[in-house]
Amino acid sequence: MQAKYLNSPETPVFHKGATLYNLNRARKAAHDAGTIFVVEGYVDCIALDRAGLANVVAPLGTALTEDQLGLIWRIAPEPILCFDGDKAGLRAAHRALDCAVPMIAAGKTLRFAFLPEGLDPDDLLRSRGAEALREALAKPRPLVDVLFEREIGRAPVETPEQRADLEKRLFGTVARIADDDLKRHYRDAMSDRLRALFRPQRERMPYREGQRGARGPGNRRGGLGFGSGFGAEMPLVASEGLRRNALFRPTSALQPREAALVLAAVHHPELIETEAEAIAELVLASPEARTIRGALLDLAASGEGGDFAGCLMARGFAEPLRALELAAKTEGWTQPGTVFSRVLTAWREASHLHERQSFLHSEIEAVAREVAEDGGEERFERLKALVRRRAAQLDPEKGLGD
């Protein structure tokens, strides 16, 4: 079979990684259409043009580079990357995603269109016609969806360890986003998707009338799955002693990291200027942290700058402020006199860890409710593993320190 592509070599005057096929012809069409398609090769580029989509470019025998993405974003804020419907196409999409992640920002991202398996645009045009090709490109996927699906497809997520690994990979990729506002929104989006993914199975599956073991009228807790005879009405319920176990009680003590996130803004007012929205959105367990955070934001909104600590003391917040100081004593970066660039870096890292910890609290509460309602050895072991993980996250020795 004759090859579709003949790749020329890189030369001192021809840099493939800085050039796009059909760029000059595609500019006006892309401007008129409001977007631009990026395909894997120039034969596919010709196929889209034949299908009536003149707003299309292609790299010249290489994976997409940062320079090429820069050229594309000058033309359209959300280009659509079209990849072949096979494993190689998926790998190419993931390489493009990894290249783009550090550079995306508000109004500068990617969307992805995947063709039917085994077909590239040229194949699809020849076998099914122009309308089928246009239809395949009509509903592109946002980058956030492709990133999440890539990571959950890499390994099972059945055990706490596997779920922790998924979380680490996802938030590790999100941490590479340079735009701080977008990074915060991506963290929120990934947290929402993880909560939905890890939601207890019984909450995900709707009740069907007559279904054995389902939650519904006449069978509130569900049976053991043995039919209407043995065990059908014998739910595994936690004992009263188990309900009083500390595992079921979420921690509400003032933790060093939580205290540090608020206290740093007290001693470094610049944090309010750069991270005001993130500070306002912090999930805070302790009343002291919530009280000081609210008072701080009120001070900032009123235009009172300078000595936030002095203002808080004068307004009657001395006691919760002292509680924060005591809890955050191991977090030296929060103190006055610390270089702000170091404070900002440490604060952002701490807020990321705190967000992960907040998600873990939610998961513990959900599993604890399951155990309290239905019991079960496997659920209880999972709950213990989650609590051990929370204890490790809350260990001051594992904090940011000095």
C-alpha positions in Angstrom: 0.0 0.0 0.0 1.3 3.4 -1.0 2.1 5.7 2.0 -0.1 8.8 2.4 2.7 11.0 3.6 6.2 11.8 2.6 8.1 13.7 5.3 10.8 16.1 4.4 13.8 16.6 6.8 14.3 19.5 9.2 16.8 22.0 7.7 18.4 25.3 8.8 15.7 27.2 6.8 12.7 24.9 7.3 11.5 24.3 10.8 8.6 21.9 10.7 7.7 22.5 14.4 7.1 26.2 13.7 5.0 25.8 10.5 1.5 24.7 9.8 0.2 23.4 6.5 -2.6 25.6 4.9 -2.2 28.3 7.5 -2.4 31.2 5.1 -5.5 29.9 3.3 -7.3 29.0 6.5 -7.0 32.4 8.2 -10.0 34.1 6.7 -12.2 30.9 6.8 -11.3 30.5 10.4 -12.2 34.1 11.2 -15.5 33.8 9.5 -16.3 30.4 11.2 -15.1 31.5 14.6 -12.9 28.4 15.0 -10.2 26.3 13.3 -9.7 22.6 12.8 -6.3 21.0 13.4 -5.8 17.6 11.8 -2.9 15.2 11.9 -1.6 15.5 8.4 -1.9 17.4 5.1 -4.0 14.7 3.4 -6.6 15.0 6.2 -6.4 18.8 5.8 -7.3 18.4 2.1 -10.1 16.0 3.0 -11.7 18.6 5.3 -11.3 21.3 2.7 -13.1 19.0 0.1 -15.9 18.5 2.7 -16.4 22.3 2.7 -14.4 23.0 5.9 -11.7 25.4 4.7 -10.8 26.5 8.2 -8.3 23.7 8.7 -4.5 23.3 9.3 -2.1 20.5 10.0 1.4 20.0 11.4 4.0 18.8 9.0 4.9 15.3 10.1 5.4 16.1 13.8 3.4 16.2 17.0 1.9 19.6 17.7 4.4 22.0 19.3 4.1 25.0 21.5 5.0 27.3 18.6 2.3 25.7 16.5 -0.3 26.1 19.3 0.7 29.7 19.6 0.0 30.3 15.9 -3.3 28.5 16.1 -4.5 30.5 19.2 -3.8 33.7 17.4 -6.5 32.7 14.9 -9.1 31.1 17.2 -9.4 30.8 21.0 -10.8 27.3 21.1 -9.4 25.3 18.1 -10.8 21.8 17.5 -8.2 19.1 17.2 -9.4 16.2 15.1 -7.7 12.8 15.6 -8.0 9.5 14.0 -10.3 7.0 15.7 -7.6 4.5 16.8 -5.0 4.1 19.6 -2.5 6.2 17.7 -5.0 9.0 17.4 -5.7 8.9 21.1 -2.0 9.0 21.9 -1.6 12.0 19.6 -4.5 13.8 21.4 -3.0 13.1 24.8 0.4 14.5 23.6 -1.3 17.6 22.4 -3.2 17.9 25.7 0.0 17.7 27.7 1.7 20.3 25.5 -1.2 22.7 25.8 -1.9 22.4 29.6 0.7 24.9 30.8 -0.4 27.5 28.3 -4.2 27.3 28.5 -6.1 30.3 30.1 -9.4 32.0 30.0 -10.2 32.3 26.2 -7.4 30.0 25.2 -8.0 26.3 25.3 -8.5 23.2 23.1 -11.5 21.0 22.0 -11.2 17.5 20.7 -13.1 15.6 18.0 -12.5 11.8 17.7 -13.5 10.0 14.5 -15.1 6.6 14.4 -12.6 3.9 15.3 -10.1 3.0 12.5 -10.9 6.0 10.3 -9.0 9.2 9.6 -10.7 12.2 7.9 -9.6 11.1 4.5 -11.0 7.6 5.0 -14.2 8.9 6.4 -14.8 11.3 3.5 -14.1 8.5 0.9 -16.2 5.8 2.6 -19.2 7.8 4.0 -19.1 11.2 2.4 -18.8 14.9 3.3 -21.9 15.0 5.5 -20.6 12.1 7.7 -17.3 13.9 8.2 -18.9 17.2 9.1 -21.2 15.4 11.5 -18.3 13.7 13.2 -16.7 17.1 13.9 -19.9 18.8 15.0 -19.7 17.9 18.8 -16.1 18.4 20.0 -15.2 17.5 23.6 -13.7 20.1 26.0 -10.1 19.6 27.2 -11.3 19.1 30.8 -13.3 16.0 29.8 -10.6 14.5 27.8 -8.1 15.0 30.6 -10.4 13.3 33.2 -11.3 10.4 31.0 -7.6 9.8 30.1 -6.7 9.4 33.8 -9.6 7.2 34.8 -8.9 5.0 31.8 -5.3 4.4 32.8 -5.9 2.1 35.8 -8.6 0.6 37.9 -10.1 2.9 40.7 -11.6 0.2 43.0 -9.4 0.5 46.0 -8.5 3.6 48.2 -4.9 3.3 46.9 -6.0 3.3 43.3 -8.3 6.3 43.9 -5.5 8.2 45.6 -3.2 7.5 42.6 -5.9 8.8 40.3 -6.3 11.9 42.4 -2.6 12.5 42.4 -2.3 12.2 38.7 -5.2 14.5 38.0 -4.2 17.3 40.4 -0.6 16.9 39.3 -1.6 17.7 35.7 -3.8 20.6 36.9 -0.9 22.0 38.8 1.0 22.6 35.5 -1.6 25.2 34.4 0.2 28.5 34.7 -3.0 30.7 34.8 -3.9 30.7 38.5 -7.6 31.6 38.0 -8.1 28.8 35.5 -6.1 26.4 37.7 -8.5 27.0 40.5 -11.5 26.3 38.3 -9.9 23.1 37.0 -9.4 21.9 40.6 -13.0 22.5 41.3 -14.0 20.7 38.1 -11.8 17.7 38.9 -13.1 17.6 42.5 -16.7 17.5 41.3 -16.0 14.7 38.8 -14.2 12.7 41.5 -17.1 13.1 43.9 -19.5 11.8 41.2 -17.1 8.9 40.3 -16.6 7.8 43.9 -20.2 8.3 45.0 -21.5 5.1 46.6 -22.9 2.7 44.1 -26.3 2.6 45.8 -26.7 6.4 45.2 -25.8 6.1 41.5 -28.3 3.3 40.6 -32.0 4.2 40.5 -34.4 2.0 42.2 -36.4 -0.4 39.9 -39.6 -1.8 41.1 -39.2 -5.5 42.0 -35.4 -5.3 42.0 -33.9 -7.5 44.7 -31.7 -5.7 47.2 -32.8 -2.3 45.9 -33.8 0.5 48.1 -37.4 1.2 47.7 -40.8 0.9 49.2 -41.1 -2.0 51.5 -37.3 -2.7 51.5 -35.6 0.4 52.8 -32.2 -1.1 53.5 -32.1 -3.8 50.9 -31.5 -7.5 51.2 -28.4 -9.7 50.8 -29.4 -10.8 47.3 -30.5 -14.4 48.1 -34.1 -13.8 46.9 -37.3 -13.6 49.0 -36.3 -16.3 51.3 -33.1 -16.5 53.4 -31.7 -13.1 54.3 -34.0 -11.0 52.1 -35.0 -8.8 55.0 -31.7 -9.1 57.1 -29.8 -5.8 56.5 -26.3 -5.5 57.9 -26.7 -2.6 60.4 -24.0 -1.1 62.5 -24.3 -1.5 66.2 -24.9 1.5 68.5 -21.4 1.2 69.8 -20.1 1.3 66.3 -22.1 4.4 65.6 -20.4 6.1 68.5 -16.9 5.2 67.1 -14.6 8.1 66.4 -14.4 6.9 62.8 -17.9 8.4 62.2 -17.1 11.8 63.7 -15.4 14.2 61.2 -12.5 16.1 62.7 -13.4 19.7 63.6 -10.3 20.6 65.5 -8.3 23.6 64.2 -5.6 22.0 62.0 -2.2 23.6 61.3 -2.7 23.8 57.5 -6.2 25.3 57.8 -5.0 27.8 60.4 -2.0 28.7 58.2 -4.1 29.4 55.1 -6.1 32.1 57.0 -3.3 33.4 59.2 -1.0 34.0 56.2 -3.6 36.4 54.9 -3.6 38.2 58.2 0.1 38.8 58.2 0.5 39.3 54.4 -2.4 41.5 53.1 -1.0 41.0 49.6 -2.6 37.6 49.6 -6.0 39.2 49.7 -5.2 41.0 46.5 -3.9 38.0 44.7 -6.0 35.1 46.2 -9.2 36.8 47.4 -11.6 34.5 45.6 -9.7 31.3 46.6 -9.6 32.5 50.2 -13.4 33.1 50.1 -14.0 29.6 48.7 -11.9 27.7 51.3 -13.8 24.9 53.0 -13.0 25.6 56.7 -14.0 23.1 59.4 -13.1 25.2 62.5 -15.2 28.2 63.7 -12.1 30.2 64.5 -10.8 30.0 60.9 -14.2 30.9 59.5 -14.6 33.8 61.9 -11.2 35.3 61.0 -11.6 34.7 57.3 -15.0 36.5 57.3 -13.5 39.4 59.3 -10.5 39.6 57.0 -12.6 39.8 53.9 -14.8 42.5 55.5 -11.7 44.5 56.3 -10.4 44.2 52.7 -13.8 45.1 51.3 -14.0 48.2 53.4 -10.6 49.4 52.0 -8.8 49.1 55.3 -5.3 47.8 54.6 -2.0 47.7 56.5 -2.1 46.1 59.9 -4.8 43.5 59.6 -3.7 41.8 62.8 -4.0 45.0 64.8 -7.4 45.8 63.3 -8.7 42.3 64.2 -7.5 42.6 67.8 -9.1 46.1 68.1 -12.4 44.7 66.8 -12.6 41.9 69.4 -11.2 39.0 67.4 -8.2 38.5 69.7 -9.2 35.0 70.9 -9.8 33.3 67.5 -6.7 35.0 66.2 -4.6 33.6 69.1 -6.1 30.1 68.3 -4.9 30.4 64.7 -1.4 31.5 65.8 -1.1 28.6 68.2 -2.3 26.0 65.6 -0.1 27.4 62.8 3.1 27.7 64.9 4.8 24.9 62.8 4.1 26.8 59.6 6.8 29.4 59.7 6.0 30.8 56.2 2.9 32.5 57.6 4.8 34.9 59.9 5.4 38.6 59.2 8.7 39.3 57.5 8.6 36.2 55.2 9.3 37.1 51.6 6.0 37.3 49.9 7.0 35.2 46.8 7.7 32.4 49.3 4.4 33.0 51.1 2.4 32.9 47.9 4.1 29.7 46.7 3.5 28.0 50.0 -0.1 29.2 50.3 -1.0 27.9 46.9 0.6 24.5 47.6 -1.2 24.4 51.0 -4.6 25.3 49.5 -4.2 22.5 47.0 -3.5 20.0 49.8 -6.4 21.4 51.8 -8.7 21.0 48.9 -7.7 17.3 48.6 -8.2 17.0 52.3 -11.7 18.5 52.1 -12.6 16.0 49.4 -11.3 13.2 51.6 -13.5 14.4 54.5 -16.5 14.3 52.2 -15.7 10.7 51.1 -15.2 9.6 54.7 -18.6 11.0 55.7 -20.3 9.3 52.8 -18.7 5.9 53.6 -19.4 6.4 57.3 -23.1 6.8 56.5 -23.0 3.6 54.4 -21.5 1.7 57.3 -23.9 3.2 59.8 -26.9 2.2 57.7 -25.9 -1.1 56.2 -22.7 -2.2 58.1 -20.5 -4.6 56.2 -16.9 -5.7 56.8 -15.6 -4.4 53.4 -17.1 -1.0 53.9 -15.7 -0.7 57.4 -12.2 -1.6 56.2 -12.5 1.0 53.5 -13.6 3.5 56.1 -10.6 2.7 58.3 -8.2 3.1 55.4 -9.7 6.5 54.5 -9.4 7.7 58.1 -5.7 6.5 58.2 -5.1 8.5 55.1 -6.8 11.6 56.6 -4.6 11.2 59.7 -1.5 11.1 57.5 -2.6 14.3 55.7 -3.3 16.1 59.0 0.1 15.1 60.6 2.0 18.3 61.3 5.2 16.6 60.4 3.9 16.3 56.8 3.0 20.0 56.6 5.0 22.6 54.7 7.0 23.6 57.7 9.7 26.1 57.3 
